[in-house]
Amino acid sequence: MGGGPARGVALLGGGFSTDEDGLLDDWLLSHARSSRPKVCFVPTASGDAAAYVDQFLSAFESRDCEPSVLPLFRRQLDDEALRTFLLSQDVVYVGGGNTANLLAVWRVHGVDQVLCDAYDRGTLLCGISAGANCWAEGSHTDSFGPLTFLQDGLGLLPGSVCPHHDSEPGRRTSYRESVATGMLSPGWAVEDGVGALFVDGLLKEAVGRRPGAHLYWVEADEDLTVVERALPCRLLGGVV
């Protein structure tokens, strides 16, 4: 991408909705392209849950940024205004919920293409759970009830993503099986408490808000044996 803006995606294993210390959100804002970034919360995966929106505003209105929210279930902007609004953001922060529903609603409203354009223009795209899944080629999800694979992401991040790798029963085993069988491409398993920043599809930095939290690269070898490789995570808010 010679000469173009850095294209960033951040996967979050926490943030304002789960953590009281604010470390992951502060880390995220430190990578925005502006010293006072415009940060848009997109709560589509939760059905634009009002309590979730309130949590975001409570957490970010006190920070040195300009927070806003994009509702889609009671949409207020026409196509041109929606595009202008999203392309003006420095950070787009996508909340958790149902990954499959998130992607379907985005595509109906054309948000998927606008976000791809925003990415190419240097907007930092990020999120937790479904908001991390959506950026990859595929993901591990409970969108359909039982844990399974979804081969239907935006593809801005090569490979697949598995959130909650250490905290939800069955996640690790099911994701490993999906990779071993080829249902999902090799990819990134994110433990709770981890943040991972990718620039132009390549891992730039991994951090943790607690000791022992890991980001893993997960792939299958020629014998279909799954290999997990732990990546070093810089500890936030303390000394390793």
Secondary structure as a PSIPRED ss2 file (coil, helix, strand):
# PSIPRED VFORMAT (PSIPRED V4.0)

   1 M C   1.000  0.000  0.000
   2 G C   1.000  0.000  0.000
   3 G C   1.000  0.000  0.000
   4 G C   1.000  0.000  0.000
   5 P C   1.000  0.000  0.000
   6 A C   1.000  0.000  0.000
   7 R C   1.000  0.000  0.000
   8 G E   0.000  0.000  1.000
   9 V E   0.000  0.000  1.000
  10 A E   0.000  0.000  1.000
  11 L E   0.000  0.000  1.000
  12 L E   0.000  0.000  1.000
  13 G C   1.000  0.000  0.000
  14 G C   1.000  0.000  0.000
  15 G C   1.000  0.000  0.000
  16 F C   1.000  0.000  0.000
  17 S C   1.000  0.000  0.000
  18 T C   1.000  0.000  0.000
  19 D C   1.000  0.000  0.000
  20 E C   1.000  0.000  0.000
  21 D C   1.000  0.000  0.000
  22 G C   1.000  0.000  0.000
  23 L H   0.000  1.000  0.000
  24 L H   0.000  1.000  0.000
  25 D H   0.000  1.000  0.000
  26 D H   0.000  1.000  0.000
  27 W H   0.000  1.000  0.000
  28 L H   0.000  1.000  0.000
  29 L H   0.000  1.000  0.000
  30 S H   0.000  1.000  0.000
  31 H C   1.000  0.000  0.000
  32 A C   1.000  0.000  0.000
  33 R C   1.000  0.000  0.000
  34 S C   1.000  0.000  0.000
  35 S C   1.000  0.000  0.000
  36 R C   1.000  0.000  0.000
  37 P C   1.000  0.000  0.000
  38 K E   0.000  0.000  1.000
  39 V E   0.000  0.000  1.000
  40 C E   0.000  0.000  1.000
  41 F E   0.000  0.000  1.000
  42 V E   0.000  0.000  1.000
  43 P C   1.000  0.000  0.000
  44 T H   0.000  1.000  0.000
  45 A H   0.000  1.000  0.000
  46 S H   0.000  1.000  0.000
  47 G C   1.000  0.000  0.000
  48 D C   1.000  0.000  0.000
  49 A C   1.000  0.000  0.000
  50 A H   0.000  1.000  0.000
  51 A H   0.000  1.000  0.000
  52 Y H   0.000  1.000  0.000
  53 V H   0.000  1.000  0.000
  54 D H   0.000  1.000  0.000
  55 Q H   0.000  1.000  0.000
  56 F H   0.000  1.000  0.000
  57 L H   0.000  1.000  0.000
  58 S H   0.000  1.000  0.000
  59 A H   0.000  1.000  0.000
  60 F H   0.000  1.000  0.000
  61 E C   1.000  0.000  0.000
  62 S C   1.000  0.000  0.000
  63 R C   1.000  0.000  0.000
  64 D C   1.000  0.000  0.000
  65 C C   1.000  0.000  0.000
  66 E E   0.000  0.000  1.000
  67 P E   0.000  0.000  1.000
  68 S E   0.000  0.000  1.000
  69 V E   0.000  0.000  1.000
  70 L C   1.000  0.000  0.000
  71 P C   1.000  0.000  0.000
  72 L C   1.000  0.000  0.000
  73 F C   1.000  0.000  0.000
  74 R C   1.000  0.000  0.000
  75 R C   1.000  0.000  0.000
  76 Q C   1.000  0.000  0.000
  77 L C   1.000  0.000  0.000
  78 D C   1.000  0.000  0.000
  79 D H   0.000  1.000  0.000
  80 E H   0.000  1.000  0.000
  81 A H   0.000  1.000  0.000
  82 L H   0.000  1.000  0.000
  83 R H   0.000  1.000  0.000
  84 T H   0.000  1.000  0.000
  85 F H   0.000  1.000  0.000
  86 L H   0.000  1.000  0.000
  87 L H   0.000  1.000  0.000
  88 S C   1.000  0.000  0.000
  89 Q C   1.000  0.000  0.000
  90 D C   1.000  0.000  0.000
  91 V E   0.000  0.000  1.000
  92 V E   0.000  0.000  1.000
  93 Y E   0.000  0.000  1.000
  94 V E   0.000  0.000  1.000
  95 G C   1.000  0.000  0.000
  96 G C   1.000  0.000  0.000
  97 G C   1.000  0.000  0.000
  98 N C   1.000  0.000  0.000
  99 T H   0.000  1.000  0.000
 100 A H   0.000  1.000  0.000
 101 N H   0.000  1.000  0.000
 102 L H   0.000  1.000  0.000
 103 L H   0.000  1.000  0.000
 104 A H   0.000  1.000  0.000
 105 V H   0.000  1.000  0.000
 106 W H   0.000  1.000  0.000
 107 R H   0.000  1.000  0.000
 108 V H   0.000  1.000  0.000
 109 H H   0.000  1.000  0.000
 110 G C   1.000  0.000  0.000
 111 V H   0.000  1.000  0.000
 112 D H   0.000  1.000  0.000
 113 Q H   0.000  1.000  0.000
 114 V H   0.000  1.000  0.000
 115 L H   0.000  1.000  0.000
 116 C H   0.000  1.000  0.000
 117 D H   0.000  1.000  0.000
 118 A H   0.000  1.000  0.000
 119 Y H   0.000  1.000  0.000
 120 D H   0.000  1.000  0.000
 121 R C   1.000  0.000  0.000
 122 G C   1.000  0.000  0.000
 123 T C   1.000  0.000  0.000
 124 L E   0.000  0.000  1.000
 125 L E   0.000  0.000  1.000
 126 C E   0.000  0.000  1.000
 127 G E   0.000  0.000  1.000
 128 I E   0.000  0.000  1.000
 129 S C   1.000  0.000  0.000
 130 A H   0.000  1.000  0.000
 131 G H   0.000  1.000  0.000
 132 A H   0.000  1.000  0.000
 133 N H   0.000  1.000  0.000
 134 C C   1.000  0.000  0.000
 135 W C   1.000  0.000  0.000
 136 A E   0.000  0.000  1.000
 137 E E   0.000  0.000  1.000
 138 G E   0.000  0.000  1.000
 139 S E   0.000  0.000  1.000
 140 H E   0.000  0.000  1.000
 141 T E   0.000  0.000  1.000
 142 D C   1.000  0.000  0.000
 143 S C   1.000  0.000  0.000
 144 F C   1.000  0.000  0.000
 145 G C   1.000  0.000  0.000
 146 P C   1.000  0.000  0.000
 147 L C   1.000  0.000  0.000
 148 T E   0.000  0.000  1.000
 149 F E   0.000  0.000  1.000
 150 L E   0.000  0.000  1.000
 151 Q C   1.000  0.000  0.000
 152 D C   1.000  0.000  0.000
 153 G C   1.000  0.000  0.000
 154 L C   1.000  0.000  0.000
 155 G C   1.000  0.000  0.000
 156 L C   1.000  0.000  0.000
 157 L E   0.000  0.000  1.000
 158 P E   0.000  0.000  1.000
 159 G E   0.000  0.000  1.000
 160 S E   0.000  0.000  1.000
 161 V E   0.000  0.000  1.000
 162 C E   0.000  0.000  1.000
 163 P C   1.000  0.000  0.000
 164 H C   1.000  0.000  0.000
 165 H C   1.000  0.000  0.000
 166 D C   1.000  0.000  0.000
 167 S C   1.000  0.000  0.000
 168 E C   1.000  0.000  0.000
 169 P C   1.000  0.000  0.000
 170 G C   1.000  0.000  0.000
 171 R H   0.000  1.000  0.000
 172 R H   0.000  1.000  0.000
 173 T H   0.000  1.000  0.000
 174 S H   0.000  1.000  0.000
 175 Y H   0.000  1.000  0.000
 176 R H   0.000  1.000  0.000
 177 E H   0.000  1.000  0.000
 178 S H   0.000  1.000  0.000
 179 V H   0.000  1.000  0.000
 180 A H   0.000  1.000  0.000
 181 T C   1.000  0.000  0.000
 182 G C   1.000  0.000  0.000
 183 M C   1.000  0.000  0.000
 184 L C   1.000  0.000  0.000
 185 S C   1.000  0.000  0.000
 186 P C   1.000  0.000  0.000
 187 G E   0.000  0.000  1.000
 188 W E   0.000  0.000  1.000
 189 A E   0.000  0.000  1.000
 190 V E   0.000  0.000  1.000
 191 E C   1.000  0.000  0.000
 192 D C   1.000  0.000  0.000
 193 G C   1.000  0.000  0.000
 194 V E   0.000  0.000  1.000
 195 G E   0.000  0.000  1.000
 196 A E   0.000  0.000  1.000
 197 L E   0.000  0.000  1.000
 198 F E   0.000  0.000  1.000
 199 V E   0.000  0.000  1.000
 200 D C   1.000  0.000  0.000
 201 G C   1.000  0.000  0.000
 202 L E   0.000  0.000  1.000
 203 L E   0.000  0.000  1.000
 204 K E   0.000  0.000  1.000
 205 E E   0.000  0.000  1.000
 206 A E   0.000  0.000  1.000
 207 V E   0.000  0.000  1.000
 208 G E   0.000  0.000  1.000
 209 R C   1.000  0.000  0.000
 210 R C   1.000  0.000  0.000
 211 P C   1.000  0.000  0.000
 212 G C   1.000  0.000  0.000
 213 A C   1.000  0.000  0.000
 214 H C   1.000  0.000  0.000
 215 L E   0.000  0.000  1.000
 216 Y E   0.000  0.000  1.000
 217 W E   0.000  0.000  1.000
 218 V E   0.000  0.000  1.000
 219 E E   0.000  0.000  1.000
 220 A E   0.000  0.000  1.000
 221 D C   1.000  0.000  0.000
 222 E C   1.000  0.000  0.000
 223 D C   1.000  0.000  0.000
 224 L C   1.000  0.000  0.000
 225 T C   1.000  0.000  0.000
 226 V E   0.000  0.000  1.000
 227 V E   0.000  0.000  1.000
 228 E E   0.000  0.000  1.000
 229 R E   0.000  0.000  1.000
 230 A E   0.000  0.000  1.000
 231 L E   0.000  0.000  1.000
 232 P C   1.000  0.000  0.000
 233 C C   1.000  0.000  0.000
 234 R E   0.000  0.000  1.000
 235 L E   0.000  0.000  1.000
 236 L C   1.000  0.000  0.000
 237 G C   1.000  0.000  0.000
 238 G C   1.000  0.000  0.000
 239 V C   1.000  0.000  0.000
 240 V C   1.000  0.000  0.000
